[in-house]
Amino acid sequence: MTQAEIVYNVLMLSLVAGEIVLLWRLKTQRPAPMVAGLGLLLASITFFGAFFNTVEGFGKFRLFAWAVFVHYPLFLMGAACVSFRRQRTLFYACAALAACIGLVGLDAFLVEPHWIEVTRITIPSSKLQGPVRVVVVADIQTDRLQAYEERVLELAADAQPDLILFAGDYLHISNPALYAEQKTEFNALVRRSDLDAPLGA
């Protein structure tokens, strides 16, 4: 987690806690309008906080993902707890929505970021003397190289290809200095990943 993410999360969690305390202290018998208003306020602040932040590229989407999949479900769970005795319908609605968003968040944070899709296709051709194994590496789409990207190139090397095609869409960074740094790191990663193909890369 970057420093910008830590600061953003602390601020947003403070806002969520403040809104829940406000809901609890108001003790209104019909909290639905207040929950809706505070939810809209939280959504607005998290959106503007994420997209008008100084972080680059995918960093903005990571901040927004924190808001959608962590801060908002926490707010909904707090709202559900506050409304349990006052308005059961609101309690069930908030709890169900928090659970649904939480399940999607588990997939978004714990499954998808580590999911590498390998697709194998056989294309018969009378123009070839024998089989040719082609590996296409594409759509890594990152703003910082980590173990995931290393694993992608390991899988490509493990396939023992005759030809490697790099189809692009690897780095998503708008800052020229950061892009140059990550480009150099990506180049070094490719060179040390033992990608060797008789017909070239």
Disulfide bonds with the S-S distance in Angstrom:
none
